Amino acid sequence: MDRVAPPELALPGDRIGYHGPEIEVEAVLVLMDYLEDVAVDGYDLLVLHHPPEVEPPIPYLTVHSNWDVADGGACDALADALGLDVESFLDPDTGVGRICRADLSLEELLERTGVLNPETLRVVNPREYVDRVAVVSGFGLSDKSLIMRAWSEGVSAYLSGDLTHGPAILGRNMDLTLIDAGHHATEMPGLHRLREVIEDFGVMAELLDTGTPWSEYRAAYI
């Protein structure tokens, strides 16, 4: 795994790596998040994308930002799922994100997000046409510096997850189209690819989609 998601690519402070004794691995369960109600019997190893909030009962390997930025990793998997051709890094210093050629109407791009099965789509500054799109798996719209970089690179639209109020206002003032397809939805292509990579090692690997950690309700007004 260190060859496909080199530890040195991880962002500072990211809690990646293996936790457990030396073991023989025949069966792996891939998870975005470890939850205590997940049945892990029958697996030798958990491969987690997010560092766990509670300690799993069996050995685990966390591949997080090092998988996001790796060649062929989560950001590339997101671009591939959307049918976009990667031309460069969004942030060359860290490897976070990809800038892609698009030549699409916004409506066509939003239709392509259907493969991600997003719960909702939130769009700031809708426009008719997008020629270049920046994509980041997961957290990208929470980071104002990445929004600034996308704008400085002249992209038409920036697609990721985790949009909050302040970054949305920043994007609106820059006239940059922001598309929030959700943290979970934009990470899943990378999880599917991670399972495939593990199987290529000759190890049985299963992916369990743990979903988003909340439920959404529409407010009722009286």
C-alpha positions, 0 to 999 in steps of 0.5 A: 500500500505504501507504493500506491499511497506513499506516506510521505504524501500525507498532509501535516498532522494527518493520522495515517498508517498501520496500527496493529501487530505483524499479520498475514492478510487474506481478507480486508474490509474497506470503510470510509469511517469505522463505526462500532456497529460494523461487523468485522468478524472474518476480516484480518484488516480494516482499511480506513479512509478517515482516521478512526474516532474510536479504536477498532477491535482488529488491526487497521490501516488508514490511508487518507490525504496520502490516498487523496493526492496519490497518482490514481488516488481519490481525486483522480478517481473522482475526475474519472467518475465524472468523465473529466480529463485531468490536465494539472494539479489544483495545488501543486505544492501538496498534490491536492485536487485536479484541474480538468478539461470540461467543455460542458454545459453546467446542466450536463456536469450536474447530470454527470454527478448522478454517478456519485449518488449525491443526497443533494447538490448545492450550487453557488453562481450557476452559469450556462457553460464550464470549460475547466473544472477543479475537483477535490474529493471530500473536504475541498469546499471548506478550504478558502485557500483552495477556492482562491487557487481555483479562481486564480487558475481560471477554472469555471467551476469547482466541485467537491464537498463540505461547503459552508457559509463563508467559503460560499460567500467567497466563491460568490464574490469571485463569480466562481461556480461552486458545486457541493456534491457532498463529502461522502459522495465525492469520496466514494469513487476513491473508495471503490478504486482502493478496493480494486487496488487491494484486490490487485494484490491478490487479497480478498477485499470488500467495501462497506458503504457506511454512508453519511453520519447524519439524517436530513429533515425538511423543516416544517413551518406552522 
